[in-house]
Amino acid sequence: MAWKRYEVDSYQVRITAQHTPGYDGLVAFIYLNWGGERRATLWFYEEGAEIRANAEIPREHFVEHYARFKAAQYAGCIDVLRYERPVYFYWDPDTLGAFLGTADEPVGDRESPAEPAAN
Protein backbone atom coordinates (compact mmCIF):
# COMPACT_ATOMS: atom_id res chain seq x y z
CA MET A 1 0.00 0.00 0.00
CA ALA A 2 1.21 3.52 -0.69
CA TRP A 3 1.73 6.44 1.65
CA LYS A 4 -1.45 8.27 2.68
CA ARG A 5 -1.52 12.05 3.07
CA TYR A 6 -3.90 13.95 5.35
CA GLU A 7 -4.22 17.73 5.49
CA VAL A 8 -4.00 18.93 9.10
CA ASP A 9 -6.80 21.38 10.05
CA SER A 10 -5.64 22.24 13.57
CA TYR A 11 -3.39 21.06 16.38
CA GLN A 12 -3.07 21.10 20.16
CA VAL A 13 0.19 21.06 22.12
CA ARG A 14 0.84 19.45 25.50
CA ILE A 15 4.15 19.91 27.33
CA THR A 16 4.63 17.11 29.83
CA ALA A 17 5.81 17.86 33.37
CA GLN A 18 8.47 15.57 34.79
CA HIS A 19 7.18 12.79 37.01
CA THR A 20 3.70 12.83 35.44
CA PRO A 21 2.39 9.27 36.00
CA GLY A 22 2.05 7.31 32.76
CA TYR A 23 4.27 9.68 30.76
CA ASP A 24 7.78 8.46 31.66
CA GLY A 25 10.38 9.79 29.24
CA LEU A 26 7.84 11.91 27.40
CA VAL A 27 8.67 15.59 26.86
CA ALA A 28 5.61 16.70 24.87
CA PHE A 29 2.89 15.57 22.50
CA ILE A 30 0.91 17.22 19.73
CA TYR A 31 -2.59 16.25 18.66
CA LEU A 32 -3.27 16.65 14.93
CA ASN A 33 -6.85 17.15 13.81
CA TRP A 34 -8.57 16.76 10.45
CA GLY A 35 -12.11 15.93 9.45
CA GLY A 36 -13.35 17.36 12.75
CA GLU A 37 -11.55 14.71 14.83
CA ARG A 38 -8.20 14.11 16.51
CA ARG A 39 -6.56 11.76 14.01
CA ALA A 40 -2.90 11.63 15.01
CA THR A 41 -0.69 12.17 18.02
CA LEU A 42 2.99 13.06 17.71
CA TRP A 43 4.86 11.87 20.82
CA PHE A 44 8.27 13.40 21.71
CA TYR A 45 10.65 11.49 23.98
CA GLU A 46 13.67 12.72 25.95
CA GLU A 47 17.13 11.64 24.88
CA GLY A 48 17.88 8.13 26.08
CA ALA A 49 14.23 7.19 26.68
CA GLU A 50 12.85 4.01 25.18
CA ILE A 51 10.75 5.00 22.17
CA ARG A 52 7.99 2.58 21.32
CA ALA A 53 7.05 1.81 17.71
CA ASN A 54 4.54 3.91 15.80
CA ALA A 55 1.02 2.50 15.97
CA GLU A 56 -2.50 2.60 14.58
CA ILE A 57 -5.33 2.83 17.10
CA PRO A 58 -8.74 1.76 15.73
CA ARG A 59 -11.57 4.16 16.57
CA GLU A 60 -15.27 3.81 15.74
CA HIS A 61 -15.13 5.48 12.28
CA PHE A 62 -11.40 5.94 11.60
CA VAL A 63 -7.89 4.99 12.67
CA GLU A 64 -5.84 7.26 14.95
CA HIS A 65 -2.11 7.34 14.25
CA TYR A 66 0.62 7.45 16.90
CA ALA A 67 3.96 8.71 15.57
CA ARG A 68 6.92 8.82 17.92
CA PHE A 69 9.85 11.24 17.72
CA LYS A 70 12.95 12.31 19.64
CA ALA A 71 12.60 15.53 21.67
CA ALA A 72 15.11 17.23 19.35
CA GLN A 73 12.51 17.01 16.55
CA TYR A 74 9.87 18.92 18.52
CA ALA A 75 10.97 22.44 17.50
CA GLY A 76 10.97 21.52 13.82
CA CYS A 77 7.45 20.07 14.03
CA ILE A 78 6.15 23.15 15.86
CA ASP A 79 7.74 25.44 13.26
CA VAL A 80 6.07 23.54 10.41
CA LEU A 81 2.69 23.71 12.17
CA ARG A 82 3.03 27.42 12.98
CA TYR A 83 4.54 28.79 9.80
CA GLU A 84 3.60 26.54 6.90
CA ARG A 85 0.34 26.13 5.05
CA PRO A 86 -0.94 23.64 4.17
CA VAL A 87 0.58 21.04 6.50
CA TYR A 88 0.18 17.33 5.91
CA PHE A 89 0.57 14.21 8.02
CA TYR A 90 1.89 11.31 5.96
CA TRP A 91 1.37 7.71 7.04
CA ASP A 92 2.32 4.34 5.58
CA PRO A 93 -0.11 1.72 6.92
CA ASP A 94 2.22 -1.14 5.93
CA THR A 95 5.38 0.08 7.68
CA LEU A 96 3.76 2.50 10.18
CA GLY A 97 6.18 5.15 8.92
CA ALA A 98 5.21 8.79 9.48
CA PHE A 99 6.15 12.28 8.33
CA LEU A 100 4.92 15.79 9.07
CA GLY A 101 5.48 18.21 6.23
CA THR A 102 4.27 20.28 3.33
CA ALA A 103 3.49 19.65 -0.32
CA ASP A 104 5.35 21.43 -3.14
CA GLU A 105 6.01 25.07 -2.29
CA PRO A 106 7.66 27.83 -4.27
CA VAL A 107 11.20 28.67 -3.21
CA GLY A 108 11.36 31.75 -1.00
CA ASP A 109 7.62 32.04 -0.32
CA ARG A 110 8.58 33.60 3.04
CA GLU A 111 5.91 32.03 5.21
CA SER A 112 7.25 33.24 8.53
CA PRO A 113 6.58 35.84 11.21
CA ALA A 114 9.86 37.56 10.23
CA GLU A 115 8.34 39.06 7.06
CA PRO A 116 8.69 42.83 7.00
CA ALA A 117 5.50 44.79 7.62
CA ALA A 118 3.94 46.43 4.57
CA ASN A 119 4.20 50.24 4.54
BADREN-112418 format. One record per residue (C-alpha): residue number from 1; x, y, z. Coordinates in Angstrom, 1 decimal, always signed. Example, Ala and Ser with C-alpha at 12.3 -4.5 7.8 and 13.67 -1.06 7.14 Angstrom:
residues 2
[1; [+12.3; -4.5; +7.8]]
[2; [+13.7; -1.1; +7.1]]
This chain:
residues 119
[1; [+0.0; +0.0; +0.0]]
[2; [+1.2; +3.5; -0.7]]
[3; [+1.7; +6.4; +1.6]]
[4; [-1.4; +8.3; +2.7]]
[5; [-1.5; +12.1; +3.1]]
[6; [-3.9; +13.9; +5.3]]
[7; [-4.2; +17.7; +5.5]]
[8; [-4.0; +18.9; +9.1]]
[9; [-6.8; +21.4; +10.1]]
[10; [-5.6; +22.2; +13.6]]
[11; [-3.4; +21.1; +16.4]]
[12; [-3.1; +21.1; +20.2]]
[13; [+0.2; +21.1; +22.1]]
[14; [+0.8; +19.4; +25.5]]
[15; [+4.2; +19.9; +27.3]]
[16; [+4.6; +17.1; +29.8]]
[17; [+5.8; +17.9; +33.4]]
[18; [+8.5; +15.6; +34.8]]
[19; [+7.2; +12.8; +37.0]]
[20; [+3.7; +12.8; +35.4]]
[21; [+2.4; +9.3; +36.0]]
[22; [+2.1; +7.3; +32.8]]
[23; [+4.3; +9.7; +30.8]]
[24; [+7.8; +8.5; +31.7]]
[25; [+10.4; +9.8; +29.2]]
[26; [+7.8; +11.9; +27.4]]
[27; [+8.7; +15.6; +26.9]]
[28; [+5.6; +16.7; +24.9]]
[29; [+2.9; +15.6; +22.5]]
[30; [+0.9; +17.2; +19.7]]
[31; [-2.6; +16.3; +18.7]]
[32; [-3.3; +16.7; +14.9]]
[33; [-6.9; +17.1; +13.8]]
[34; [-8.6; +16.8; +10.4]]
[35; [-12.1; +15.9; +9.5]]
[36; [-13.3; +17.4; +12.8]]
[37; [-11.5; +14.7; +14.8]]
[38; [-8.2; +14.1; +16.5]]
[39; [-6.6; +11.8; +14.0]]
[40; [-2.9; +11.6; +15.0]]
[41; [-0.7; +12.2; +18.0]]
[42; [+3.0; +13.1; +17.7]]
[43; [+4.9; +11.9; +20.8]]
[44; [+8.3; +13.4; +21.7]]
[45; [+10.7; +11.5; +24.0]]
[46; [+13.7; +12.7; +25.9]]
[47; [+17.1; +11.6; +24.9]]
[48; [+17.9; +8.1; +26.1]]
[49; [+14.2; +7.2; +26.7]]
[50; [+12.8; +4.0; +25.2]]
[51; [+10.7; +5.0; +22.2]]
[52; [+8.0; +2.6; +21.3]]
[53; [+7.1; +1.8; +17.7]]
[54; [+4.5; +3.9; +15.8]]
[55; [+1.0; +2.5; +16.0]]
[56; [-2.5; +2.6; +14.6]]
[57; [-5.3; +2.8; +17.1]]
[58; [-8.7; +1.8; +15.7]]
[59; [-11.6; +4.2; +16.6]]
[60; [-15.3; +3.8; +15.7]]
[61; [-15.1; +5.5; +12.3]]
[62; [-11.4; +5.9; +11.6]]
[63; [-7.9; +5.0; +12.7]]
[64; [-5.8; +7.3; +14.9]]
[65; [-2.1; +7.3; +14.2]]
[66; [+0.6; +7.5; +16.9]]
[67; [+4.0; +8.7; +15.6]]
[68; [+6.9; +8.8; +17.9]]
[69; [+9.9; +11.2; +17.7]]
[70; [+13.0; +12.3; +19.6]]
[71; [+12.6; +15.5; +21.7]]
[72; [+15.1; +17.2; +19.4]]
[73; [+12.5; +17.0; +16.6]]
[74; [+9.9; +18.9; +18.5]]
[75; [+11.0; +22.4; +17.5]]
[76; [+11.0; +21.5; +13.8]]
[77; [+7.5; +20.1; +14.0]]
[78; [+6.2; +23.1; +15.9]]
[79; [+7.7; +25.4; +13.3]]
[80; [+6.1; +23.5; +10.4]]
[81; [+2.7; +23.7; +12.2]]
[82; [+3.0; +27.4; +13.0]]
[83; [+4.5; +28.8; +9.8]]
[84; [+3.6; +26.5; +6.9]]
[85; [+0.3; +26.1; +5.0]]
[86; [-0.9; +23.6; +4.2]]
[87; [+0.6; +21.0; +6.5]]
[88; [+0.2; +17.3; +5.9]]
[89; [+0.6; +14.2; +8.0]]
[90; [+1.9; +11.3; +6.0]]
[91; [+1.4; +7.7; +7.0]]
[92; [+2.3; +4.3; +5.6]]
[93; [-0.1; +1.7; +6.9]]
[94; [+2.2; -1.1; +5.9]]
[95; [+5.4; +0.1; +7.7]]
[96; [+3.8; +2.5; +10.2]]
[97; [+6.2; +5.1; +8.9]]
[98; [+5.2; +8.8; +9.5]]
[99; [+6.1; +12.3; +8.3]]
[100; [+4.9; +15.8; +9.1]]
[101; [+5.5; +18.2; +6.2]]
[102; [+4.3; +20.3; +3.3]]
[103; [+3.5; +19.7; -0.3]]
[104; [+5.3; +21.4; -3.1]]
[105; [+6.0; +25.1; -2.3]]
[106; [+7.7; +27.8; -4.3]]
[107; [+11.2; +28.7; -3.2]]
[108; [+11.4; +31.8; -1.0]]
[109; [+7.6; +32.0; -0.3]]
[110; [+8.6; +33.6; +3.0]]
[111; [+5.9; +32.0; +5.2]]
[112; [+7.3; +33.2; +8.5]]
[113; [+6.6; +35.8; +11.2]]
[114; [+9.9; +37.6; +10.2]]
[115; [+8.3; +39.1; +7.1]]
[116; [+8.7; +42.8; +7.0]]
[117; [+5.5; +44.8; +7.6]]
[118; [+3.9; +46.4; +4.6]]
[119; [+4.2; +50.2; +4.5]]
